[in-house]
């Protein structure tokens, strides 16, 4: 109930934001919504499949570059189709990468392999004239949505902001539906004990590849939303620092909860905004908090909130029943 | 044409040795603590800044240059001791993914601190006068290149000798192989780990000092070597010094020949090698003897 209220409050705040904040801040909030979905997709791998990818920006970048290239080269594809195409391309790449990578490796090798693959993709992009080499694709215009008879102009920042909000909410809701259903529970079983899950007749490898594909598609979708919002896509979209963003957000917010990455993404944006005047301070703050999180409270902000809530509930009503996550 | 190949070969060896100097500490820390330290590259960068702060833009003599590098090694070694006491030691209790992320947090902390302390300017450091000349061995090679090769080989030889034949190296190996047993027979494992982590950090500080000349010293300095060092440590077999040495050499040579054969796509071959090795032989080409 409390959680439902918090989500409603969060949505209401995002809905009303354009009326209260200036354009710079609105841009930041839109960006953070995209980052939150990106982080959610990473946590799908981490929390539900037990796979830590250190090159998740590859898929984010594929989505961003796909949509950016369609806009930049005026390829006659409707915008919604471009977004879906980006997601499909991200999912397909993730599927192929997943089949190759998950056949052999886990743990540190998986981390370094995903990192290496994303660096290789970054290098190839920076050598491609079609994708603007090191300079990237800039001057991207915001599109019009053509939905049959209905035509919505997304050129104005506020209009596109609402588009991001709608898509991000839809994706988040779909993801929530997915992970709370039987498929999500199967994945969770694989993460907690792959061997026992295999004994129960779950095809562990197939589940992991499914999670990888889905995470890649969602990351690419987030990237494709980014292209017309920032109006420039350059190689840093694919860099390993971008790969670190969803990890930071997830750990900061709490990897053990579905909403952790969202909380973390906004916390990161908050820290970044208030330390923007001093170079280096934001890294120190984020690094320090992250270290504290890993060493003291591995469940992150949401876990801390839960344990505090649990403790107060304990005081009020005695122990709560076991078995709820 | 032969001159071009010879040139590429020499460059490759120099690059390989430079990468090994960075990779040595990384593989040692992994061997001892089973932690893959993402922050390794930023300590390399800080070592380079420290050496620059001591010797300035134009170091007067070779000895001063080495002395400044040793001072950088000392400071980074001390930081290593602190990092082990405060963070790394505690990571044995958390899962692999979390310890990777914790070292990433250290990376952020150190990069932020470096930004605050050293600023965003880009500096250049020249090699000391004794190393500035060019030797002609059929092709022109700078003395500084020979110096890097000599340092790489020297560090490798010292580590091999120290780890396999000296008492302290044997203690380190005992602790790395079986900490429980080492504890039972009365070794002070925490202290041995502390000292060896300090030494590994000192090594990368030293690398920062040795390699600072002839490159633009900026906050990005760590990144270029770091990924190659990562790759060498993985391809060589995690925790193996010999493996890291050979893999660094392989990467250096391939990277160098890559720029001759595929000049439009520098850097791609080493990633191809890494990916192939991880898929075919995930434990690395020269895994540690178990």
Interface residues (C-beta under 8 A of the other chain):
Chain A: X46 X52 X54 X100 X103 X104 X105 X107 X108 X109 X111 X112 X113 X115 X116 X117 X119 X120 X123 X124 X127 X244 X247 X251 X278 X279 X280 X281 X282 X283 X284 X285 X286 X287 X288 X290 X291 X294 X295 X298
Chain B: X36 X87 X90 X91 X94 X96 X97 X98 X99 X100 X101 X102 X104 X105 X106 X107 X108 X109 X110 X111 X112 X113 X114 X115 X116 X120 X227 X230 X231 X234 X238 X264 X265 X267 X268 X271 X272 X274 X275 X278 X279 X282
